[in-house]
Amino acid sequence: MSRSSPPPHILAVPYPAQGHVIPLMELSLCLANHGFRVTFVNTEFNHKRVVNALAEKKFIGDQIHLVWIPDGLQPWEDRNELGKLSEAILEVMPGKLEELINKLQDDKITCVIADESMGWALEVADRLKIRRVAFWPAAAAMLALKLCVPKLIDDGIIENDGTIIKKQMIQLSPTMPSMNTVNFPWACFDELTTQKTLFYYMQRNNRTTKLANWVICNSAIELEPPAFTTLAPEIIPIGPLLASSRLGSTAGYFWPQDSTCLKWLDQQLPQSVIYVAFGSFTVLEQTQFQELALGLELSNRPFLWVVRPDAVNDQANDSYPQEGYLDRIGTRGQLVGWAPQQKVLSHPSIACFLSHCGWNSTLEGLSNGVPFLSWPYFADQFFNESYVCDVWKEGLKFNRNESGIITQVEIKDKVEQVLGDYRFKARALQMKEMVMRSVTEGGNSHMNFNNFIKWMKA
């Protein structure tokens, strides 16, 4: 690229969910630090949330321009109905994205980076003769699972429409953790129509991924070698993006962060606080929420708990937590609506992370050397739990009772086990060191990212 050439102009298109927007924004910030300009395309619904959450922050700067296109749903419709959302996306967003790109002719787009789950955007870019990158924000093993669908059908594990033939444990390769078929990402919905819609959407994305010049992944080869070397050698690991010194801070959150909890953390002893956060999607039933509240109280340890406004099913009928709870825990517990998670996990007072094991949260815990208590809720989180507890051995799983509830006593016991055994902390620190080696000079992810930058600038 000559000195007189304008900087490359990237169009970034995330899937409209919190766990997808944040890592693509992290990648966009990395690219901005290398002189690229980025037009970041959210849905209208999520654009408003992101801008509202940014409020007075200025760190996106001049290099990242936030824009939106409609997702095809009405304002009052539920974006958590993923089958309906997927159908609307395919019907409306490709045409709207093409209109946007055409409007930017005077400020030409040089490359489209699309979440692999928005593969239709690669079709639009291909039609307009623009370079194309597919970005996978989750574990490489999950993309490998998607790409293995034809074999799953041939082996009689699933039907042609994605229906699970029987509940069983499978391994994609002898060196990978087992997967329960009922936890396949498209099979986590009770309604069969939704399962089939998402399976069709996923299969379509598998085909469009072949249009990509690069397929990059927010992971590191050291974290999941079999997935990269055996199943998905064409997927290039460039992460964890957040662990790299390329980033000072990030954006893309759907809720304003409550930073007052950082002052509370400053007042706690080193490695004393249980951090509890379940991401943007988890919803707990009333009974389970109360057991968690009582389990944290029973632990007799300080805790910071992120409780979203929509975190409990049927909030209208009860107060959450129960009346008198906040008086009993006093200053030992801190509840916030949304926390600056990367700053929280890097705080010296944090002892462990009670997490849903979404991939972003998993990487954030890993990158800060924090042991886990694993509480998966949905889709890939069950497999991520296997990585955390069975492969990396830096955390513990909870057991449920005959009613499917994780009891307060089970919570207290597992907190005591993970904090009472220094081997979990030692292992977490080893994993942190391994991750940091990968993203610093000479590391695998660092070299891959630099090669990617050279290609983008060529």
PAZAGU-751553 format. One line per 5 residues: number of its first residue (from 0); their letters; for each residue z, x, y of C-alpha. Coordinates in steps of 0.5 Angstrom, whole numbers, plus 2048, in hexadecimal, padded with zeros to 3 digits. Example, Ala and Ser with C-alpha at 12.3 -4.5 7.8 and 13.67 -1.06 7.14 Angstrom:
! residues 2
0 = as = 810:819:7F7 ~ 80E:81B:7FE
//
This chain:
! residues 458
0 = msrss = 800:800:800 ~ 7FE:803:807 ~ 803:803:80D ~ 7FE:7FE:810 ~ 7FE:7F9:80B
5 = ppphi = 803:7F3:80B ~ 808:7F3:806 ~ 807:7EF:800 ~ 809:7E8:801 ~ 80C:7E5:7FB
10 = lavpy = 80D:7DD:7F9 ~ 813:7DC:7F5 ~ 814:7D6:7F1 ~ 81A:7D4:7ED ~ 81C:7CF:7E8
15 = paqgh = 820:7CA:7EC ~ 827:7CB:7E9 ~ 82C:7D0:7EC ~ 82C:7D5:7E6 ~ 825:7D6:7E8
20 = viplm = 825:7D6:7EF ~ 82A:7DB:7F0 ~ 827:7E1:7EC ~ 820:7E0:7EF ~ 823:7E0:7F6
25 = elslc = 826:7E7:7F3 ~ 820:7E9:7F1 ~ 81D:7E7:7F8 ~ 822:7EB:7FC ~ 821:7F1:7F8
30 = lanhg = 819:7F0:7F9 ~ 81B:7EF:801 ~ 81F:7F6:801 ~ 819:7F9:7FE ~ 815:7F7:804
35 = frvtf = 812:7F0:801 ~ 811:7EA:805 ~ 813:7E4:800 ~ 812:7DC:801 ~ 817:7D9:7FD
40 = vntef = 815:7D2:7FA ~ 81B:7CD:7F9 ~ 81A:7C6:7F7 ~ 81C:7C2:7FE ~ 822:7BF:7FA
45 = nhkrv = 825:7C6:7F9 ~ 822:7C9:7FF ~ 827:7C5:803 ~ 82D:7C7:7FF ~ 82B:7CF:7FF
50 = vnala = 82A:7CE:807 ~ 830:7CA:808 ~ 834:7CF:803 ~ 832:7D5:807 ~ 834:7D2:80E
55 = ekkfi = 836:7D8:812 ~ 834:7DE:80E ~ 82E:7E2:810 ~ 82D:7E7:80A ~ 826:7E4:808
60 = gdqih = 823:7E7:80E ~ 81C:7E7:810 ~ 819:7E9:80A ~ 81B:7E2:806 ~ 818:7DC:808
65 = lvwip = 81B:7D5:805 ~ 816:7D0:804 ~ 816:7C9:800 ~ 811:7C5:7FC ~ 813:7BE:7F9
70 = dglqp = 815:7BD:7F2 ~ 812:7B7:7F1 ~ 819:7B3:7F0 ~ 81C:7AE:7F5 ~ 822:7B1:7F9
75 = wedrn = 826:7AC:7F6 ~ 824:7AE:7EF ~ 828:7B3:7EA ~ 826:7BA:7EA ~ 82A:7BB:7E4
80 = elgkl = 826:7B6:7E0 ~ 821:7BC:7DE ~ 81C:7B8:7DA ~ 81B:7B4:7E0 ~ 81B:7BA:7E4
85 = seail = 816:7BE:7E0 ~ 811:7B8:7E0 ~ 811:7B7:7E7 ~ 811:7BF:7E8 ~ 80A:7BF:7E4
90 = evmpg = 807:7B9:7E8 ~ 809:7BB:7EF ~ 80A:7C3:7F0 ~ 804:7C6:7EE ~ 800:7C3:7F3
95 = kleel = 805:7C4:7F9 ~ 806:7CB:7F7 ~ 7FE:7CC:7F8 ~ 7FE:7C8:7FE ~ 804:7CD:801
100 = inklq = 800:7D3:7FF ~ 7FA:7D1:802 ~ 7FE:7D0:809 ~ 800:7D7:808 ~ 7F9:7DA:808
105 = ddkit = 7FA:7DD:80F ~ 800:7E1:80B ~ 7FD:7E2:805 ~ 801:7E1:7FE ~ 800:7E8:7FA
110 = cviad = 804:7E6:7F4 ~ 808:7E0:7F1 ~ 80E:7E1:7ED ~ 810:7DA:7EA ~ 816:7D9:7E5
115 = esmgw = 813:7D8:7DE ~ 816:7D1:7DE ~ 811:7D0:7E4 ~ 80B:7D3:7E0 ~ 806:7CE:7E4
120 = aleva = 807:7D2:7EA ~ 803:7D8:7E6 ~ 7FE:7D3:7E5 ~ 7FD:7D1:7EC ~ 7FD:7D9:7EE
125 = drlki = 7F8:7DA:7E8 ~ 7F3:7D5:7EB ~ 7F4:7D8:7F2 ~ 7F3:7DF:7EF ~ 7FA:7E2:7F1
130 = rrvaf = 7FE:7E6:7ED ~ 803:7E3:7E9 ~ 80A:7E5:7E6 ~ 80F:7E1:7E2 ~ 816:7E2:7E3
135 = wpaaa = 81B:7E0:7DD ~ 822:7DF:7E0 ~ 826:7DF:7DA ~ 827:7E3:7D3 ~ 821:7E6:7D0
140 = amlal = 823:7E3:7CA ~ 822:7DC:7CD ~ 81B:7DD:7CF ~ 81A:7E0:7C8 ~ 81C:7DA:7C5
145 = klcvp = 817:7D6:7C9 ~ 812:7DB:7C7 ~ 814:7DA:7C0 ~ 813:7D2:7BF ~ 80C:7D3:7BB
150 = klidd = 810:7D7:7B6 ~ 816:7D2:7B6 ~ 811:7CC:7B5 ~ 80E:7D0:7AF ~ 815:7D2:7AC
155 = giien = 816:7CA:7AC ~ 81C:7CB:7B1 ~ 819:7C6:7B6 ~ 814:7C1:7B7 ~ 80E:7C2:7BB
160 = dgtii = 811:7BE:7C0 ~ 817:7C2:7C0 ~ 81C:7BD:7BC ~ 821:7C1:7B8 ~ 820:7C0:7B1
165 = kkqmi = 827:7C2:7AF ~ 82D:7C5:7B2 ~ 82D:7CC:7B0 ~ 82F:7D4:7B2 ~ 828:7D8:7B3
170 = qlspt = 827:7DF:7B5 ~ 820:7E1:7B9 ~ 821:7E8:7B6 ~ 826:7EB:7B1 ~ 82A:7EF:7B7
175 = mpsmn = 82B:7E9:7BC ~ 830:7E4:7BC ~ 830:7DE:7B8 ~ 82E:7D7:7BC ~ 830:7D0:7BA
180 = tvnfp = 829:7CC:7BB ~ 82D:7C6:7BE ~ 82E:7CB:7C4 ~ 827:7CC:7C5 ~ 826:7CB:7CD
185 = wacfd = 821:7C5:7CC ~ 826:7C2:7C6 ~ 82C:7C1:7CB ~ 82A:7BA:7CD ~ 82D:7B4:7C9
190 = elttq = 826:7B0:7CB ~ 820:7B2:7C7 ~ 81B:7B0:7CC ~ 81E:7B6:7D1 ~ 81E:7BB:7CB
195 = ktlfy = 817:7BA:7CA ~ 815:7BA:7D1 ~ 819:7C0:7D2 ~ 816:7C3:7CC ~ 80F:7C2:7CE
200 = ymqrn = 810:7C4:7D5 ~ 813:7CB:7D2 ~ 80D:7CC:7CD ~ 808:7CB:7D3 ~ 80C:7D0:7D7
205 = nrttk = 80B:7D5:7D1 ~ 804:7D4:7D2 ~ 804:7D5:7D9 ~ 808:7DC:7D8 ~ 802:7DF:7D5
210 = lanwv = 7FF:7DF:7DC ~ 804:7E3:7DF ~ 802:7EB:7E1 ~ 809:7EC:7E0 ~ 80F:7E9:7DC
215 = icnsa = 816:7EB:7DF ~ 81D:7E9:7DD ~ 824:7EA:7E0 ~ 827:7EE:7DA ~ 827:7F5:7D8
220 = ielep = 825:7F8:7D1 ~ 82C:7FA:7D0 ~ 82F:7F3:7D0 ~ 82A:7F0:7CB ~ 826:7F6:7C7
225 = paftt = 823:7F1:7C2 ~ 820:7EC:7C6 ~ 81C:7F1:7CA ~ 81A:7F6:7C5 ~ 819:7F1:7BF
230 = lapei = 817:7EA:7C2 ~ 815:7EB:7C9 ~ 812:7F2:7CA ~ 80E:7EF:7D0 ~ 814:7ED:7D4
235 = ipigp = 816:7F2:7D9 ~ 81D:7F3:7DA ~ 81F:7F4:7E2 ~ 826:7F2:7E2 ~ 82C:7F0:7E3
240 = llass = 829:7EF:7EA ~ 830:7EE:7ED ~ 833:7F4:7EA ~ 82E:7F9:7EE ~ 830:7FC:7F4
245 = rlgst = 829:7F9:7F7 ~ 82E:7F3:7F9 ~ 833:7F2:7FE ~ 834:7EB:7FD ~ 830:7E5:7FB
250 = agyfw = 82E:7DE:7FC ~ 82B:7D8:7F9 ~ 831:7D4:7F8 ~ 831:7CC:7F8 ~ 839:7CC:7FB
255 = pqdst = 83C:7CF:801 ~ 840:7D5:7FE ~ 848:7D4:800 ~ 84A:7DB:801 ~ 851:7DA:803
260 = clkwl = 852:7DB:7FC ~ 851:7E3:7FD ~ 857:7E3:801 ~ 85B:7E0:7FC ~ 859:7E5:7F7
265 = dqqlp = 85B:7EA:7FC ~ 862:7E8:7FB ~ 862:7E8:7F3 ~ 864:7EE:7EE ~ 85E:7F2:7EB
270 = qsviy = 85B:7EF:7E5 ~ 85F:7E9:7E5 ~ 85B:7E3:7E7 ~ 857:7DF:7E2 ~ 851:7DD:7E6
275 = vafgs = 84E:7D6:7E3 ~ 847:7D4:7E5 ~ 842:7CF:7E1 ~ 83B:7D0:7E5 ~ 837:7CB:7E8
280 = ftvle = 836:7C6:7E2 ~ 83C:7C5:7DE ~ 840:7BF:7DE ~ 847:7BE:7DB ~ 849:7B7:7D8
285 = qtqfq = 850:7B5:7DB ~ 854:7B7:7D5 ~ 851:7BE:7D5 ~ 852:7BF:7DC ~ 859:7BD:7DC
290 = elalg = 85A:7C2:7D6 ~ 857:7C8:7D9 ~ 85C:7C6:7DF ~ 862:7C6:7DB ~ 860:7CC:7D7
295 = lelsn = 85F:7D0:7DD ~ 866:7CE:7E0 ~ 869:7D0:7D9 ~ 866:7D7:7D9 ~ 86B:7D8:7DF
300 = rpflw = 866:7DD:7E2 ~ 862:7DD:7E9 ~ 85B:7D9:7E8 ~ 855:7D8:7ED ~ 852:7D2:7EA
305 = vvrpd = 84B:7CF:7ED ~ 84B:7C7:7ED ~ 844:7C5:7EF ~ 844:7BE:7F2 ~ 840:7BB:7EC
310 = avndq = 844:7BF:7E7 ~ 848:7B9:7E3 ~ 844:7B3:7E0 ~ 847:7AD:7E3 ~ 84B:7B0:7E9
315 = andsy = 84C:7A9:7EC ~ 851:7A7:7E7 ~ 856:7AC:7E8 ~ 858:7B2:7EC ~ 856:7B9:7EA
320 = pqegy = 85B:7BD:7E8 ~ 860:7B8:7E7 ~ 865:7B6:7ED ~ 86A:7BB:7EE ~ 866:7C1:7EA
325 = ldrig = 865:7C4:7F1 ~ 86C:7C4:7F3 ~ 86E:7C7:7EC ~ 86A:7CD:7EC ~ 86B:7CE:7F4
330 = trgql = 868:7D5:7F6 ~ 867:7D7:7EF ~ 860:7D3:7EE ~ 85A:7D3:7F3 ~ 855:7CD:7F3
335 = vgwap = 84E:7CE:7F6 ~ 848:7CA:7F6 ~ 843:7D0:7F6 ~ 845:7D7:7F6 ~ 842:7DE:7F8
340 = qqkvl = 841:7DF:7F0 ~ 83F:7E7:7F1 ~ 844:7E8:7F6 ~ 849:7E5:7F2 ~ 847:7E8:7EB
345 = shpsi = 847:7EF:7EF ~ 84E:7EE:7F2 ~ 854:7F3:7EE ~ 858:7ED:7ED ~ 854:7E9:7E8
350 = acfls = 856:7EA:7E1 ~ 851:7E6:7DD ~ 84C:7E1:7DE ~ 84C:7DA:7DB ~ 845:7D8:7DB
355 = hcgwn = 840:7D3:7D9 ~ 83B:7DA:7D7 ~ 835:7D8:7DB ~ 831:7DE:7DB ~ 832:7E0:7E3
360 = stleg = 83A:7DF:7E2 ~ 839:7E3:7DB ~ 836:7E9:7DF ~ 83B:7E8:7E5 ~ 841:7E9:7E0
365 = lsngv = 83D:7EF:7DC ~ 83B:7F3:7E3 ~ 843:7F2:7E5 ~ 846:7F4:7DF ~ 84A:7EE:7DE
370 = pflsw = 84C:7EB:7D7 ~ 84A:7E4:7D5 ~ 84D:7DD:7D3 ~ 846:7DA:7D0 ~ 845:7D2:7D1
375 = pyfad = 83E:7D0:7D1 ~ 83B:7CA:7D2 ~ 834:7C9:7D2 ~ 82D:7CC:7CF ~ 82D:7D4:7CF
380 = qffne = 835:7D5:7D1 ~ 837:7D4:7CA ~ 832:7DA:7C8 ~ 835:7DE:7CE ~ 83C:7DD:7CB
385 = syvcd = 839:7E0:7C5 ~ 837:7E6:7C9 ~ 83E:7E7:7CD ~ 843:7E5:7C7 ~ 83F:7E8:7C0
390 = vwkeg = 83A:7ED:7C3 ~ 83D:7F0:7C9 ~ 844:7EF:7C7 ~ 847:7EE:7CE ~ 84A:7E7:7CD
395 = lkfnr = 84D:7E1:7C9 ~ 84A:7DA:7C7 ~ 84E:7D4:7C7 ~ 84F:7CF:7C1 ~ 84F:7C8:7C2
400 = nesgi = 854:7C3:7BF ~ 851:7BD:7BA ~ 850:7B9:7C0 ~ 84B:7BE:7C3 ~ 850:7C0:7C9
405 = itqve = 853:7C7:7CB ~ 85A:7C6:7CB ~ 85F:7C9:7D0 ~ 862:7CD:7CB ~ 85C:7D0:7C9
410 = ikdkv = 85A:7D2:7D0 ~ 861:7D5:7D1 ~ 861:7D9:7CA ~ 85A:7DC:7CB ~ 85C:7DE:7D2
415 = eqvlg = 861:7E2:7CF ~ 85D:7E5:7CA ~ 857:7E7:7CF ~ 85C:7EA:7D4 ~ 861:7ED:7CF
420 = dyrfk = 85C:7F1:7CB ~ 85A:7F7:7D0 ~ 854:7F8:7CB ~ 850:7F2:7CE ~ 851:7F5:7D5
425 = aralq = 84F:7FC:7D2 ~ 849:7F9:7CF ~ 847:7F5:7D6 ~ 847:7FC:7DA ~ 843:7FF:7D4
430 = mkemv = 83E:7F9:7D5 ~ 83E:7FA:7DD ~ 83D:801:7DC ~ 837:800:7D8 ~ 834:7FB:7DD
435 = mrsvt = 835:7FF:7E3 ~ 831:805:7DF ~ 82B:800:7DE ~ 82A:7FE:7E5 ~ 82B:805:7E9
440 = eggns = 827:80B:7E9 ~ 824:80D:7E2 ~ 826:807:7DF ~ 821:802:7DB ~ 822:7FC:7E0
445 = hmnfn = 821:801:7E6 ~ 81B:804:7E3 ~ 818:7FD:7E1 ~ 819:7FA:7E8 ~ 816:800:7EC
450 = nfikw = 810:800:7E7 ~ 810:7F8:7E9 ~ 810:7FA:7F1 ~ 80B:7FF:7F0 ~ 806:7FA:7ED
455 = mka = 808:7F5:7F2 ~ 806:7FA:7F8 ~ 800:7FC:7F4
//
